[in-house]
Amino acid sequence: MDKRALIQSVIAQLEAELALQTSAAHGSRAEATDEESRAEDKYDMRSQSAAYLAQGQARMATEISAAIQAWKNLVIQPFGPDDAAAAGALVTLESKSGRASYLLGPHSGGREAHDGSQSATVVTASSPLGRQLFGRRQGETVLLPDRKGPAPQRIAALA
């Protein structure tokens, strides 16, 4: 898998989400300040509700901007079998049921990153899976929850 393409995929997804949130925040702000939204009596909360919504959307846009910057600042380095998994590592887990790939990243856990032909799930250090993967090496085993209890999965590759 091409890590650079996976990271660009995450950045592109975040930039699209940022554009959507920014547009929504501008729309909500316009609604909050529109003459038609002015309160008709003391119980009319339309403009205040729109203002709260615009504030929340602007805050989300700020958080997405920070995530984009964190991904852009991520140093892409190769990881070998003796290296400990860290942000930027591509980890392949192997179990009896198959293989799964995870891209360890600074933000945006749960996203699917694509490189054109394959995909990997983004995992952050704050997630339960991330806490198990960060710092591990190729060949080590992690226990992941399964319907029948903890299931061992071996770190088959670290790139």
C-alpha positions as a printed Julia matrix, in Angstrom:
159×3 Matrix{Float64}:
   0.0     0.0    0.0
   1.12    3.54  -0.74
   1.2     5.44   2.59
   1.55    8.8    0.87
  -1.64    8.14  -1.12
  -3.46    6.95   2.02
  -2.51   10.13   3.86
  -3.53   12.29   0.88
  -6.87   10.45   0.89
  -7.45   11.39   4.54
  -6.47   15.01   3.89
  -8.82   15.19   0.87
 -11.7    13.8    2.95
 -11.02   16.33   5.7
 -10.78   19.22   3.23
 -14.15   18.25   1.73
 -15.65   18.08   5.22
 -14.11   21.47   6.06
 -15.67   23.06   2.97
 -19.05   21.61   3.92
 -18.82   22.8    7.55
 -17.63   26.26   6.53
 -20.51   26.62   4.08
 -23.0    25.45   6.69
 -21.6    27.86   9.29
 -21.9    30.78   6.85
 -25.49   29.77   6.07
 -26.41   29.53   9.75
 -24.77   32.87  10.49
 -26.68   34.49   7.64
 -29.91   33.02   8.97
 -29.16   34.26  12.5
 -28.62   37.81  11.3
 -31.38   37.86   8.68
 -34.25   40.31   9.14
 -36.75   37.44   8.75
 -35.26   35.66  11.78
 -35.77   38.58  14.14
 -37.75   37.58  17.22
 -41.47   38.33  16.99
 -42.01   37.94  20.73
 -40.01   37.01  23.82
 -40.49   33.26  23.17
 -39.24   33.29  19.58
 -35.76   31.71  19.58
 -35.11   31.21  15.84
 -32.24   33.66  15.5
 -30.65   32.59  18.78
 -30.86   28.92  17.77
 -29.3    29.71  14.39
 -26.51   31.65  16.12
 -25.75   28.68  18.41
 -25.73   26.38  15.4
 -23.36   28.69  13.49
 -21.03   28.82  16.51
 -20.94   25.02  16.78
 -20.3    24.63  13.05
 -17.5    27.2   13.17
 -15.93   25.34  16.11
 -16.12   22.07  14.17
 -14.49   23.75  11.14
 -11.65   24.9   13.4
 -11.16   21.35  14.69
 -11.13   19.97  11.15
  -8.55   22.6   10.15
  -6.34   21.47  13.03
  -6.71   17.84  11.93
  -5.73   18.74   8.36
  -2.64   20.55   9.64
  -1.68   17.58  11.84
  -1.9    15.22   8.85
   0.11   17.61   6.66
   2.79   17.86   9.35
   3.03   14.08   9.74
   6.51   12.88   8.84
   6.23    9.93   6.48
   8.92    7.45   7.34
   9.43    3.78   6.6
   8.91    1.36   9.48
  10.77   -1.93   9.65
  10.2    -5.14  11.64
  12.32   -3.88  14.55
  10.69   -0.44  14.74
   7.93    0.4   17.2
   4.63    1.42  15.63
   4.02    5.18  15.77
   1.99    7.81  13.93
   2.47    7.32  10.2
   2.89    3.55  10.44
   0.84    1.2    8.31
   0.05   -1.87  10.43
  -1.29   -5.12   8.99
  -2.96   -7.45  11.47
  -3.45  -11.12  10.69
  -5.91  -13.48  12.34
  -7.64  -16.73  11.51
 -10.33  -14.76   9.69
  -7.95  -12.78   7.47
  -5.93   -9.58   7.29
  -6.78   -5.97   8.1
  -4.72   -2.82   7.54
  -4.6     0.19   9.84
  -2.96    3.58   9.32
  -1.82    5.05  12.63
  -2.55    8.76  12.56
  -2.75   11.92  14.66
  -6.51   12.56  14.16
  -9.65   11.34  12.4
  -9.82    7.79  13.7
 -12.35    5.51  12.07
 -11.97    6.96   8.57
 -11.2     4.74   5.62
  -8.09    5.83   3.73
  -7.75    4.65   0.11
  -4.71    4.47  -2.14
  -6.6     3.64  -5.32
  -6.69   -0.13  -4.98
  -6.64   -0.86  -1.26
  -7.85    0.74   1.93
  -6.82    1.05   5.56
  -8.72    2.21   8.61
  -7.29    5.23  10.42
  -6.53    4.56  14.1
  -5.4     7.12  16.68
  -3.48    6.59  19.9
  -6.53    7.56  21.96
  -8.65    4.65  20.69
  -8.65    1.22  22.36
  -7.11   -0.36  19.24
  -4.58    2.45  18.97
  -3.5     1.98  22.58
  -2.74   -1.65  21.72
  -0.93   -0.94  18.43
   1.21    2.11  19.23
   4.62    0.97  20.42
   4.24   -2.63  19.2
   6.55   -4.37  16.73
   6.09   -6.76  13.85
   5.44  -10.3   15.08
   3.83   -9.23  18.36
   0.27  -10.24  19.17
  -2.6    -8.01  20.29
  -5.94   -9.1   21.69
  -8.97   -7.56  20.02
 -12.56   -7.97  21.17
 -14.59  -10.54  19.28
 -18.07  -12.01  19.72
 -16.53  -15.0   21.48
 -14.14  -12.99  23.65
 -10.66  -11.59  23.04
  -9.2   -12.76  19.72
  -5.44  -12.79  19.18
  -4.17  -10.96  16.11
  -0.56  -10.94  15.02
   1.15   -7.85  13.6
   2.06   -9.34  10.23
   3.62   -6.23   8.7
   4.71   -2.78   9.72
   5.48   -0.28   6.97
